[in-house]
Amino acid sequence: MNEMTQATAAEWPTGFRVNPRCPGPMPKIVEAYRAVPTCHAGDVMGRHTGSVGLKAYHADLSLVTCGPAVTVRIRPGDNLMIHLAMMMAKPGDVIVIDGGGDVSTAVIGGLMRTTAVARDIAGFVLDGALRDVAEWAQPGIAAYARGHTLRGPSKDGPGEVNVPIACGGLAVNPGDLILGDADGVICIPAADVERLLPLCLAHAEKEKGIAARNATGQLDRQRFDALLRAKGCPV
């Protein structure tokens, strides 16, 4: 595998590319983000990023998926390079797959899930289809996908591993931090994780205060009156 990942671009056949795994953020940073809701991360990142059109196929929606991204770009309907990515992944990694949004053919299934659980892979984020839905609903690993079908894949390639990809509205680079919960998935650029963590924690404290006030039935009339007046709406 090491020899394979050291090949130069000129040595790869057309359509194939495999780069070394990126280690991603420090484990202590990854662990700290497990307490961060995706909504909070999205809010501090400008409210314009997050997964679109992907559904959680694991039944336990309290499960938090958090780990460095191993990225894969595949030809729709072919999972050869996903198998290679699973061989390269380390415990705690999240495999993020650009399947072109194709849901006509499943590219991950129950047998691959069994291997991933045994290797302690944290989860899959797939812009494509999976199969063996009942198995993915069992405890042990998270899976987000655009859809599902019983139709199985080919293993011919081409494809790429550990390259920049697009997946379900996310721009993902190898080693970026993937955070997933019941609300969806967000990608936090590896270069930003340390800077954004205190902002996420501060946002959580702010929302606790708002929630406590809302629980009393009080309305923040001044704030919303000011917003409405700024729009020219008389109140």
N, C-alpha and C positions, 0 to 999 in steps of 0.2 A: 504493500500500500504506500509506503514512504517513497519508493522509487516512482510509483505511478503519479503521485501528487507533485513530484519535482520536475515533471516533463515541461518543456517550454511550449509556448503557444504554437510554434511551427510544427511541433511533433504530434499535436492532436489531430485526429481526422476531423473533417468538416462536421460541425454540429456538436462535437464533444469537447468538454473542458472540465477539469477537476482541479480545484485549488485547495491548498491545505486548510484544515479547520482553523477558524479564528477562536481564541479562547474566550473572548467576551469579557464582561465586567467581572470584578473580583467577587468571590462567593459571598462575602459579607454584604455586598451591595445587592446581589440577587436575593439574598434572604430578607433584607430589609424591604424590598419591593413586594414581597409576598403579602404584606399588610396594606398595600396600596390598591384601592379599587381602580379598575380601568377608567371609570368616569372621572376620578380625580386626576389621574395622569393626563387624560384627554383635555380636561379643563385647563390645566397649567401649560399644556402644549398648544393652546390657542383654539381648542374646540373644533378643529378642522381635520383631525386625524383619527383613525380607528377603522376596524374592519367593517365591510359592507357586504351583505348578502351571504355571510357564512353562519352556519347553524352549529350549535354544540350538540354532538352526538353522544357524549357521556351523560349518564343519567344524574349524577351527583353534581348539581350546579353550584354547590358550595366549594367545589374543587378549584383551587387557584393554580394556574399554569404559569410558571415563571422560570425562564432560563435563556441562555444564549441561542441565537438562531444558527442552525445549519440549513443553508438555503439550497433549493433544487429547482431547476427549470427543466421541464420535461416536454416531450412531444405529447399532445393530448392522447390519452388512452394507453400510454406506455410507461411502465414503472421500473425499467432497468436501473435508472440512475437513483431512484429512491432507495433501492436495495444497497447501492454503493454508499449513499449518504448514511444509511443506518449502520453500515460497517465502520464509517468514520466517526460517528457521533459518540460523545462521551456521556456518562450518566448526568442527567439533569438538562441535557440539550433539548431544544424544541426543533423539530424538522418542519420547515416552512416550504411549501411546494407551490410553484407557479405552474398550474395545470391548464392555463388558458381559459379557465371558467367552464371547461367542457364537462358535462354531466352525462354523456352518453355511455361512458365506460368507466368503471371503478378502477382506481390505481393503487388503493390500499385496502386491505381486508383483514379478516380475522387471524390468518396465519402470520401476517406481518405484525399485527398487534401483539400476538403472543411473544414474538421475538423482541419487540420493543419493550414490553413490560419486563422481560427477563434481563434486558440490558439497561433498565432504569432510565429509558428515554422519557422525558417529561410530557411530551405531547406532539401532536401533528396539527398543523394549520394548512389546509389544502384548498386551493381555488380549483376545485374539481370534485369528483365523486368518490365515495367509498362504498364498500359493501360489507355484509355480515353485521348489519345494524344492531342486532341483539347482543352481539359480543362487545361492540364498542360501548354499549350502555353499562357494561359491568364495571366494577371498581378497578382502578389500577393505572389508568392513563386517560388524558384528555384528548379529544379529537374535535376539531372544527372543520367543517367542509361545506361546500356549496350545495351538495345534494348526494343522493345515493342511487345505486342501481345494482342489479345482480350481474350485469355483464362484466366479464373479467378482462384484464389488460394483456397487452403483448409485452415482450421483453427484448426489444430490438434497438432502443434508442432512436435518435440521439438525445443528448441532454447535457446539462451542466450542473456542477455542484460547487457551492460556495462562490457564487457570483451575485451581483445585485439583481433583485427580482421585484416584481409586482405581484401581490397576492391579496385578493379580496379588498382592494382599496388601500392596501398598505405598501409603502416602499420599504423594502427590507434589504439590509446589507448583512453579510456574514458576521456573526458576533454581536449584532444588535440584541438588545434585551426584548424578549417577547413576554408580554403579560396578558393573561387571559382569565376571564371569570364569567359569571352568568350574563353579563352585559355584552360580551364580545372580546375582541382581541385588539391590543395596541402594540405598536413597535416603537420602542424608545431607542434612538440612536446611541450606540455605545459611547460616543464622545460626550453625550449629554446626561448620562445616567446619574453621575455624582452631583451635578449642578441642579438637576430637577428634583432629586429626592427630598431635600428640605422644603421645596415649594409644595410638593405633594403632601407632606406631613402638615405644613401650615394650612393648606387648603382643607385638610380633614378637620383640624381644630375649628376653623371658621364655620364649616358645615355643622359641626356639633352644636355650636352656639345658635345657628339659625334653626336647627331642628328642635332645640329646647324651647325657643320662643314660639315656633309654630305649634308645638304641642300644647301651648296654652290657648291657642286660637287667635293670638294677636296677629295683626297684619302690619307689614312695614309700609304704612300709608305714605309717609314722607318720601321714601325712595321711589315708589311707583308713581306718585303724583309728579315728582320731578322728571321722571322718564317721560311721562305723558306730555307734560308741558313742553319739554324739549322737542317733542314731535309736533307741537302746535295743537295738541288736543286739549280743549278747555276742561278743567276739572274743578 
